[in-house]
Amino acid sequence: MGLIKKKGELEVNKNLFCLLYGQPASWKTSTALSASKPLMFDIEQGVQRVNAEWQSDTVQPKNYGEIIDVLENEDLSDYDTLIF
């Protein structure tokens, strides 16, 4: 058995954790929003800097308790990706 796989034979890990780090305006948020069905937690109130066409559903928490409230009490089944 060779190492080359056909596209239908690829093993795909559905759970991915990623940290994007970089200077302001280096497209970190826009890159994150390209993920499947994202929900953005706009902690720094900066989502308005993202092109409107790329924005997604967004939570703008005022404190840590509001983040926990969303994670524990909201229906997140419409989202595949959480962006903080």
PyRosetta script that sets phi, psi and omega in degrees:
from pyrosetta import init, pose_from_sequence

init()
pose = pose_from_sequence("MGLIKKKGELEVNKNLFCLLYGQPASWKTSTALSASKPLMFDIEQGVQRVNAEWQSDTVQPKNYGEIIDVLENEDLSDYDTLIF")
pose.set_psi(1, 126.7)
pose.set_omega(1, -177.3)
pose.set_phi(2, -85.1)
pose.set_psi(2, 171.1)
pose.set_omega(2, 179.5)
pose.set_phi(3, -84.8)
pose.set_psi(3, -17.9)
pose.set_omega(3, 179.3)
pose.set_phi(4, -77.6)
pose.set_psi(4, 127.4)
pose.set_omega(4, -179.5)
pose.set_phi(5, -113.6)
pose.set_psi(5, 142.1)
pose.set_omega(5, 171.7)
pose.set_phi(6, -74.0)
pose.set_psi(6, 157.0)
pose.set_omega(6, -174.3)
pose.set_phi(7, -58.3)
pose.set_psi(7, -30.6)
pose.set_omega(7, 178.0)
pose.set_phi(8, -78.5)
pose.set_psi(8, -9.9)
pose.set_omega(8, -178.0)
pose.set_phi(9, -99.2)
pose.set_psi(9, -3.5)
pose.set_omega(9, -176.1)
pose.set_phi(10, -68.4)
pose.set_psi(10, 139.2)
pose.set_omega(10, 173.1)
pose.set_phi(11, -88.4)
pose.set_psi(11, 126.3)
pose.set_omega(11, -176.3)
pose.set_phi(12, -117.2)
pose.set_psi(12, 123.3)
pose.set_omega(12, 174.8)
pose.set_phi(13, -81.4)
pose.set_psi(13, 116.4)
pose.set_omega(13, -176.8)
pose.set_phi(14, -78.1)
pose.set_psi(14, -17.9)
pose.set_omega(14, 179.8)
pose.set_phi(15, -105.8)
pose.set_psi(15, 113.8)
pose.set_omega(15, -178.9)
pose.set_phi(16, -127.8)
pose.set_psi(16, 131.5)
pose.set_omega(16, 175.5)
pose.set_phi(17, -115.0)
pose.set_psi(17, 130.3)
pose.set_omega(17, -173.7)
pose.set_phi(18, -140.8)
pose.set_psi(18, 142.9)
pose.set_omega(18, 174.4)
pose.set_phi(19, -119.3)
pose.set_psi(19, 120.6)
pose.set_omega(19, 174.8)
pose.set_phi(20, -102.4)
pose.set_psi(20, 127.5)
pose.set_omega(20, -177.2)
pose.set_phi(21, -131.0)
pose.set_psi(21, 137.0)
pose.set_omega(21, 177.2)
pose.set_phi(22, 175.2)
pose.set_psi(22, -179.2)
pose.set_omega(22, 179.8)
pose.set_phi(23, -66.7)
pose.set_psi(23, 157.2)
pose.set_omega(23, 173.4)
pose.set_phi(24, -56.0)
pose.set_psi(24, 146.2)
pose.set_omega(24, 177.8)
pose.set_phi(25, 66.0)
pose.set_psi(25, 28.4)
pose.set_omega(25, 177.8)
pose.set_phi(26, -103.7)
pose.set_psi(26, 20.8)
pose.set_omega(26, 172.0)
pose.set_phi(27, 72.1)
pose.set_psi(27, 23.2)
pose.set_omega(27, 179.1)
pose.set_phi(28, -63.7)
pose.set_psi(28, -50.0)
pose.set_omega(28, -177.1)
pose.set_phi(29, -67.1)
pose.set_psi(29, -43.4)
pose.set_omega(29, 179.2)
pose.set_phi(30, -61.2)
pose.set_psi(30, -39.4)
pose.set_omega(30, 176.6)
pose.set_phi(31, -63.7)
pose.set_psi(31, -46.0)
pose.set_omega(31, 179.8)
pose.set_phi(32, -61.2)
pose.set_psi(32, -37.7)
pose.set_omega(32, -178.8)
pose.set_phi(33, -70.6)
pose.set_psi(33, -9.0)
pose.set_omega(33, 176.5)
pose.set_phi(34, -81.8)
pose.set_psi(34, -4.6)
pose.set_omega(34, 178.1)
pose.set_phi(35, -69.4)
pose.set_psi(35, 166.2)
pose.set_omega(35, -178.7)
pose.set_phi(36, -67.1)
pose.set_psi(36, 127.6)
pose.set_omega(36, 175.6)
pose.set_phi(37, 38.6)
pose.set_psi(37, 68.7)
pose.set_omega(37, -175.1)
pose.set_phi(38, -82.5)
pose.set_psi(38, 148.4)
pose.set_omega(38, 166.4)
pose.set_phi(39, -121.1)
pose.set_psi(39, 121.3)
pose.set_omega(39, -176.1)
pose.set_phi(40, -98.8)
pose.set_psi(40, 131.7)
pose.set_omega(40, 170.6)
pose.set_phi(41, -98.9)
pose.set_psi(41, 102.1)
pose.set_omega(41, -175.0)
pose.set_phi(42, -86.6)
pose.set_psi(42, 78.0)
pose.set_omega(42, -174.3)
pose.set_phi(43, -69.1)
pose.set_psi(43, -34.5)
pose.set_omega(43, -177.0)
pose.set_phi(44, -96.7)
pose.set_psi(44, 8.4)
pose.set_omega(44, 178.4)
pose.set_phi(45, 56.4)
pose.set_psi(45, 44.8)
pose.set_omega(45, -176.8)
pose.set_phi(46, -118.7)
pose.set_psi(46, 9.3)
pose.set_omega(46, -175.8)
pose.set_phi(47, -61.7)
pose.set_psi(47, -23.5)
pose.set_omega(47, -179.4)
pose.set_phi(48, -65.7)
pose.set_psi(48, -15.5)
pose.set_omega(48, 177.5)
pose.set_phi(49, -79.3)
pose.set_psi(49, -11.7)
pose.set_omega(49, 179.3)
pose.set_phi(50, -87.4)
pose.set_psi(50, 137.8)
pose.set_omega(50, 176.8)
pose.set_phi(51, -51.3)
pose.set_psi(51, 135.3)
pose.set_omega(51, -176.0)
pose.set_phi(52, -55.4)
pose.set_psi(52, -36.0)
pose.set_omega(52, -178.3)
pose.set_phi(53, -67.3)
pose.set_psi(53, -20.1)
pose.set_omega(53, -178.7)
pose.set_phi(54, -99.9)
pose.set_psi(54, -7.9)
pose.set_omega(54, -177.8)
pose.set_phi(55, -69.1)
pose.set_psi(55, 156.8)
pose.set_omega(55, 179.8)
pose.set_phi(56, -131.2)
pose.set_psi(56, -176.8)
pose.set_omega(56, 173.5)
pose.set_phi(57, -56.6)
pose.set_psi(57, 140.3)
pose.set_omega(57, -170.8)
pose.set_phi(58, -138.2)
pose.set_psi(58, 142.5)
pose.set_omega(58, 170.7)
pose.set_phi(59, -110.8)
pose.set_psi(59, 131.9)
pose.set_omega(59, 176.3)
pose.set_phi(60, -115.5)
pose.set_psi(60, 79.7)
pose.set_omega(60, -175.9)
pose.set_phi(61, -69.8)
pose.set_psi(61, 145.0)
pose.set_omega(61, 177.5)
pose.set_phi(62, -91.9)
pose.set_psi(62, -17.6)
pose.set_omega(62, -179.9)
pose.set_phi(63, -159.4)
pose.set_psi(63, 172.2)
pose.set_omega(63, -178.1)
pose.set_phi(64, -61.1)
pose.set_psi(64, -36.0)
pose.set_omega(64, -180.0)
pose.set_phi(65, -59.2)
pose.set_psi(65, -36.4)
pose.set_omega(65, 179.1)
pose.set_phi(66, -69.1)
pose.set_psi(66, -33.4)
pose.set_omega(66, 175.5)
pose.set_phi(67, -64.2)
pose.set_psi(67, -47.9)
pose.set_omega(67, 179.1)
pose.set_phi(68, -61.5)
pose.set_psi(68, -40.5)
pose.set_omega(68, 179.1)
pose.set_phi(69, -59.2)
pose.set_psi(69, -45.1)
pose.set_omega(69, 178.8)
pose.set_phi(70, -63.8)
pose.set_psi(70, -47.0)
pose.set_omega(70, -177.5)
pose.set_phi(71, -63.8)
pose.set_psi(71, -34.6)
pose.set_omega(71, -176.7)
pose.set_phi(72, -91.4)
pose.set_psi(72, -27.7)
pose.set_omega(72, -168.8)
pose.set_phi(73, -119.3)
pose.set_psi(73, -11.3)
pose.set_omega(73, -179.3)
pose.set_phi(74, -96.1)
pose.set_psi(74, 152.7)
pose.set_omega(74, 174.9)
pose.set_phi(75, -80.6)
pose.set_psi(75, 109.1)
pose.set_omega(75, -177.8)
pose.set_phi(76, -102.2)
pose.set_psi(76, 15.3)
pose.set_omega(76, -175.7)
pose.set_phi(77, -66.9)
pose.set_psi(77, -18.0)
pose.set_omega(77, 178.0)
pose.set_phi(78, -79.8)
pose.set_psi(78, -5.2)
pose.set_omega(78, -173.3)
pose.set_phi(79, -118.5)
pose.set_psi(79, 138.1)
pose.set_omega(79, 174.1)
pose.set_phi(80, -98.5)
pose.set_psi(80, -21.8)
pose.set_omega(80, -170.6)
pose.set_phi(81, -133.2)
pose.set_psi(81, 132.3)
pose.set_omega(81, 173.0)
pose.set_phi(82, -109.7)
pose.set_psi(82, 128.6)
pose.set_omega(82, -177.9)
pose.set_phi(83, -116.1)
pose.set_psi(83, 125.4)
pose.set_omega(83, 176.8)
pose.set_phi(84, -115.3)
pose.dump_pdb("model.pdb")
